[in-house]
Amino acid sequence: MVLDLLKLPECALEIFSLWLISPFLGWASPDVNLLHTRAVGINDTLHYVWSTIGVPTVLLVYTASDNSSLRVNWTQLLSSSPAGAIQIEPSGSVFYNLGNFTWASLDGRLNETALSADFQGSSREGTFGNGSISFKVTAYEEGSRDGPLPRLLHSANSSKVEFAMEGVVPRGNQSRFALEILVVEEGSRKKQLQSARSIDDEYTPTIFEMVQLTSEPHNQSLGSSFLQWKTAAYNSKTPRRQNTVHCQYYPLQAVHTLGPEFRILRAYFGEDVKQRCSLSALNISFGSEDNEAYREKRYLSWSALVGFGEPPREGFSVLVMGILAVALGTPAVLLIVGSLAVLTRQQKPCSEYKPIN
């Protein structure tokens, strides 16, 4: 999975439009997918380009124009030299740029009402012989919280990607699966991998940690971009608390080589992507060595948000605030009532009656 995270200023989003770029019939694979999500603001546009040409990739581009458009040269994109095949027009509107699988067509997997698309991939070789993986992407028109677990809090400036794996046979009894995320950024930026813990687990039971990778430019006026997720995956298509599989993330590592499968990156940044951009990667593993959660059901899903601006911040829920109020308020009330009772008793006048011996 490749995530192109760039620092972008916030824009007021008005509408979303989803459209699918038709496959090029001359490509060796029968199904070539490239999905364009466009968020139009008052004076700007945010372009998301999702594709499974090569490795699954998302390209996020901010333009300082409300009528910018995406142009794709399919012949060049699917050739051995795809540099320059993907362009934003007019070119001056770009403010800052945020293998071996067979990928099924998006026909029937594109939901324009829910603003979502499901990229389904499979392979007849090796571990994935009888299994499949998928990347479901969802765009948002407004800020809200997802219904299914992990119930991520999102804004109109973010999109969700859900990675799912089904039917993949582990190589051993103690095998664990991990996902590598490659982060490509143009120019010099400050990346931070942060962990935020909370005592509130109402929305994601048993999970108290949120992780986010933020990228901030030296010029703060340009805004920032982020990748955000909770340390939880699930082994059911209808996840509940008992289906939770804990995740482990690892530090960012510098990447010095880029294989030929990263076609979308070269199509946009050019063949000199390694010279123009900084490359880094992080790994996320699911479960533990003795965790049989995946082997039992042969299903695993994990979700994350990718977007620009400030990452959504989790606050205390009404339920947790009520519990804290009762837990902290009850002793305080008892202490006050007890103190008043003692003071009242001390101020009560003593009787002059003397008992007879």
N, C-alpha and C positions, 0 to 999 in steps of 0.2 A: 504494500500500500504506500502511495506517495502523497504527501500533503504539502502543497506549496503555500507556506504561510508568509504573508507580507504585512507590513504595517500600513494601516489604512485609517483615514479619518471617518467619523460617523456621518451618515447621511440620513435624511428623513425619507423612509421608504413608503411608497404609496401602493404599488401593485406588483404582483409577481406574474411573470409569463413563463410557461414551460413549453419548450418545443424540442423536437428530436431531429437531429441532422440525419438525413437518409444515408444508409450504408452505400459504400462505393463497391460496385459489383465486380470490379477487377481485382479486389483484394483476395489473397489466398484463402482467408477464413470466410465462411459463408455469412457470418454476422459480425459487423463492425459497429460498435456502439460509441456514440459521442452525444452527451446530453448537455444542453445549455440552459441554465437558469438565470433569468435576468431580473434584478430588482431595481426599479426605476424610482429615483428620488426627485426632489424639486429641481435641483441643478446638477445631479450626478446619477451615475448608474453603477451597480455592482454586478459583475459577471461571474457566475460559477460555471466552470466547464468540467464535467465529469466524464471519464472515458475508461474503457477497458482495452484500448489499443496498447499493447505492451502490458505493463503492470497497471493495476487500477490506480487512477490518478485524479486528483482534483486541482484545478487551477483557479485561483481567485484573483480577479483584476478589478480595481476601482478606477472609474473614469470620471473626470470633472465635466461631464456632459450628460444631458438627459435624453439624448438621441443617438448615443454611440451604439455600434452593432458589431457582431462577431463575423469575421470572414474566414472561411476554411478552404484552402486549396487541397482537395481530396487527392488529386494525383500526386502532389508533392508530399502530402502527409503520409501516404502509404508507400512512398518510395524509400530507397535506402538513405536519402538525404532529406529529412523532413524539416530542416531549419527554415523558419519563416513561413511555414504553412498555415499557422494560426496567427491572425492579426486582429487588432481592434481598430475599427474605423469610426471617426477620423483618428489617425495615429496620435495627433497632438492632444487628444482627450485623455490619454492614459496618465493618471496622476502618480500611481505607484502600484507596482505589481505585488500584490500580496504574493511470461512466457509460454509459459507453455500451456496455458489454459485455453479452452474453447469457450467463448462467451456467447450465451444465447441472445437472440434478438430481444429488444425491449418491447416488441409487439405483445400487447396484453399485460405488460409489466409496468406500464406508465399510467399513473393515476393523476390526471390533471386536477381533479377536485381536491384531493389530499396533498397535491404538490409533491408527489413522491415518485421514485422510480427504483426498480429492483434489478441490479446487474447480477445475473446468475452465471457462474462459471463452473466447469467440470473438466476432468482429465481422465483419460483411460490408462494412465501410467502410474506406477508406484502406489504410494499411500492413498492417493485420491482416486484410485480406480473405481470404487463403488460409491464415492461420496461427492460432495459439491460444496462450494463456498459461494457466498453472495455478499454484495454491498448494496444496502438499501439507503438511498439518500432522500432527505426530506427538507424542503424549504419552508420558511415560516413567514406569514404576513404580519404577525404581531407577537408581543411577548406573552408567554404563558408557560405552563408546565405540562410535560408529556403525561399521558394517562398510564401506559404500561411502565413497569420497572425498567430502568432505575429512576424514572420520572425526572429527567433533567429539566432544569429551569432554563428556558431559552428566550431569545429576543428576535426581533425582525432582522437583526444584523448577523444572524448565525444560521447555519444549516446543520442537520444531524446526519451522521453516517453510522449505519449499523452493520457491523461485520458478523456474519453467521456462518457456521460450519456444521454440516450435517452428513452423517454416514461415513465419515473418514475413519479408517481403521488405524488405531495406534500401532506403532512398530514394536512396542514392548508393554509389559504389565505396568510399568511405572513411567510411561511416557507423558510428557506435558507438551502442550502446544503453545507457541508464542507468535506474536505478530510484530513485525519490524516496520516502523514508520520512518520514512525518509523525509527530512525537512529541508527544503531548498529555498534560499532567500537571496535576493539580489541586493548587493551593497553591503555596508557594514551595519550590523544591528546587534543589540544586546538581547540574548535569549535567556530566559529564566524558567527552570522547571521547579514548580512550587507545589507544596502539599499543604492543604488547609484542613484542619480537623475541627469537628463540632460535636457537641453533646446531643444534637438533634438528629435522630434517625427516623423521623415519622414518615418521610417520603421514600426513603430507601432503607428499610429495616436491616439492622445489624451492620450497616455501612456508615462509618463516621468520618471518612476521608474523601476529599475531593482533590484531584490533581489537575494542574493546568500548566501548559507550556505557552508562555507569552513571549512575544517578540516586539521589542520597543526600539524605534529609531532614535538616533542622537538628537534629531530635531523633533521635539515633542509635539509640534503642531501637526505632524503627519499622522498621529494616532498609532495604534498598535493592533496586532492580530493575535489570535489565540487558538489553542486546541485544548479542550477541557473534557474531563471524564471522571467518573466515580470508579473506585477500585472494586468493581463488581461485574461479573459476567453471569450468565444464566444458562442452565441446561434444559430449558423448556421453552417452547414457542409461546406459551402463556405463563410467563414467569410469576412466581410467588416467592415469599421469603425463603421457603425450604429449598428452592431451586438455585440459591445463590452460590456462585463459585468465585472465590476471592482472587483478585489480580495482584500481580507484583510488577512494578515498573522499575526500570534501570536507568542510570545516568545517560545523558547525551554523549555520543561518541562522534568524533570527526570522521567524515567519509572522504576518501581521496580518489575513488574510482567510480565511474558511472557506466553501466552496461548499455548495450544497444537497445534494450527493451524499454528504456525510458523515452519513448518517442514524443509524448506530449510535451515534456520538458524541453527537448531540443527543438520541437516545432515552434515553441513560443520564445525561449531564451536564445536559441541559436546553438550552433555546434560548439561555441566557446562557453557553454554553460558552466563548466568547472572553473573557468577563469573569472567569469562575471559574478558567480554566486557562491555562497558558502553552503556546504553540504554537511549535514549531521543526521544522526539516526538514534532512535531509542527503541528498546524492546519492551514489550508487555507480555508476560506469561500468565497463563490461566491455571488455577488450581495448585496443588502441591503433589509431591511424589507419591503420597499414599492416598490421594483423592481419587475415588472411583466414580465421581459424579459424571464425567464424560463417558467413561466406558459403559455405564449402565444405560444411558439414553442416546448416546452417539449424536448429541446436539450441543452447540455452544453459540451464544450470541453476546456481543459486546458493543456498546454505543458510546459515541463521543460527539462533541460539538466543535465545529470549526467556523470561525467568523472573525470580524474585525471590531475594533473598539474595546471597551472594557468588558472582561468576561462577566457573565451573570454571577451575582453574589447571593449565596444562600443565607437567609435570615432565620431566626427562630420562628417556628410555626406557632399558631394560636394555642394548640394543644400543649406544646412544651412550655410556652409562657404561662399558661394556666397552672400546669404542674409546678413550675418554679414558684409561682405566686403562692400556691397553697403550701408547698414545702418550706419556703422561707417565711411566709407570712404567718402561718399558724404558730410557730414558736414565739414570734414577736408579739402576737396578740396575747398568748398565754403569759408571756413575761410582763406585759403591760398590765393585764388584769390582776396578776399576782402581786405586782408592786402596789397597785391601787388598793388591794385588799389589805396588805400589810400596813400601808400608811393610814388607812381608815381605822384599823384596829388600834394602832398606836395613838391616834388622836381621840379615841373614845374616852370620856371622863370616867374616873374611877369612883366607885360607890363608897360612901362614908360609913356604911354599915359594918359593925364589928361583931363577929360571931361570939356568942356566950360560951365560955369554957364549961 
